[in-house]
């Protein structure tokens, strides 16, 4: 039987970007809930959410690469890069075909889907971005992490609700 060991951690959360910031917020009992800023909440019953604030993708990845990613992918790439660094893994010294990526994601880029839906309604189907599918599908988080880190082993997305973390570890 082969074993899997988690050796590094990365965090992009509403209470801290980076494991150290996240952990300090946990110890200080901070909450990440605040007014929703990512969209207009007029007409909604809820106006609070745990949004990730102050995230600048340029701090974690190439700006051009970030522009081709939905926000959920940017978060995944940033957290995975921190986890690899935290683990002390140097991909130059590893067989990239033996390093895989499994990320659990319930849904992909809803904001891209919403934006392009609006375009199709107001401007017609020819105005829909050809990048819609690559931006919105949930497995793009794992794909972008694999590309960014140079991992060429198994690359997949697990979507099993509350069991996603356990299933990802089992698959690994």
URGIMO-V139924 format. One record per residue. N is the residue number from 1. PHI is phi in whole degrees, -180 to 180 (none if undefined). Layout:
BEGIN
n=N phi=PHI
n=N phi=PHI
END
This chain:
BEGIN
n=1 phi=none
n=2 phi=-92
n=3 phi=-114
n=4 phi=-119
n=5 phi=-124
n=6 phi=-87
n=7 phi=-113
n=8 phi=-143
n=9 phi=-130
n=10 phi=-141
n=11 phi=-145
n=12 phi=-132
n=13 phi=-135
n=14 phi=-65
n=15 phi=-110
n=16 phi=164
n=17 phi=-101
n=18 phi=101
n=19 phi=-58
n=20 phi=-63
n=21 phi=-63
n=22 phi=-61
n=23 phi=-65
n=24 phi=-62
n=25 phi=-66
n=26 phi=-61
n=27 phi=-63
n=28 phi=-88
n=29 phi=59
n=30 phi=-75
n=31 phi=-113
n=32 phi=-97
n=33 phi=-79
n=34 phi=-161
n=35 phi=-59
n=36 phi=-69
n=37 phi=-118
n=38 phi=-81
n=39 phi=-158
n=40 phi=-75
n=41 phi=-94
n=42 phi=-56
n=43 phi=90
n=44 phi=-92
n=45 phi=-72
n=46 phi=-103
n=47 phi=-132
n=48 phi=-115
n=49 phi=-158
n=50 phi=-101
n=51 phi=-83
n=52 phi=-87
n=53 phi=-110
n=54 phi=60
n=55 phi=-94
n=56 phi=-117
n=57 phi=-59
n=58 phi=-63
n=59 phi=-76
n=60 phi=-123
n=61 phi=-158
n=62 phi=-61
n=63 phi=-60
n=64 phi=-65
n=65 phi=-63
n=66 phi=-62
n=67 phi=-65
n=68 phi=-93
n=69 phi=-121
n=70 phi=-73
n=71 phi=-58
n=72 phi=-63
n=73 phi=-72
n=74 phi=-61
n=75 phi=-60
n=76 phi=-64
n=77 phi=-63
n=78 phi=-64
n=79 phi=-67
n=80 phi=-67
n=81 phi=-63
n=82 phi=-65
n=83 phi=-63
n=84 phi=-64
n=85 phi=-65
n=86 phi=-60
n=87 phi=-79
n=88 phi=74
n=89 phi=-86
n=90 phi=-109
n=91 phi=-63
n=92 phi=-65
n=93 phi=-100
n=94 phi=-109
n=95 phi=-83
n=96 phi=-61
n=97 phi=-79
n=98 phi=-106
n=99 phi=-118
n=100 phi=-114
n=101 phi=-133
n=102 phi=-129
n=103 phi=-128
n=104 phi=-88
n=105 phi=-150
n=106 phi=-68
n=107 phi=-157
n=108 phi=-87
n=109 phi=-85
n=110 phi=-63
n=111 phi=-65
n=112 phi=-65
n=113 phi=-61
n=114 phi=-63
n=115 phi=-63
n=116 phi=-73
n=117 phi=-63
n=118 phi=-61
n=119 phi=-62
n=120 phi=-64
n=121 phi=-72
n=122 phi=-91
n=123 phi=-121
n=124 phi=99
n=125 phi=-66
n=126 phi=-70
n=127 phi=-91
n=128 phi=-70
n=129 phi=-64
n=130 phi=-68
n=131 phi=-88
n=132 phi=-54
n=133 phi=-64
n=134 phi=-61
n=135 phi=-78
n=136 phi=-100
n=137 phi=-71
n=138 phi=-67
n=139 phi=-76
n=140 phi=-69
n=141 phi=-62
n=142 phi=-64
n=143 phi=-62
n=144 phi=-67
n=145 phi=-65
n=146 phi=-60
n=147 phi=-64
n=148 phi=-62
n=149 phi=-92
n=150 phi=80
n=151 phi=-85
n=152 phi=-120
n=153 phi=-83
n=154 phi=-54
n=155 phi=-134
n=156 phi=-151
n=157 phi=-124
n=158 phi=-107
n=159 phi=-130
n=160 phi=-135
n=161 phi=51
n=162 phi=-67
n=163 phi=-89
n=164 phi=-56
n=165 phi=-62
n=166 phi=-64
n=167 phi=-65
n=168 phi=-64
n=169 phi=-65
n=170 phi=-62
n=171 phi=-64
n=172 phi=-61
END
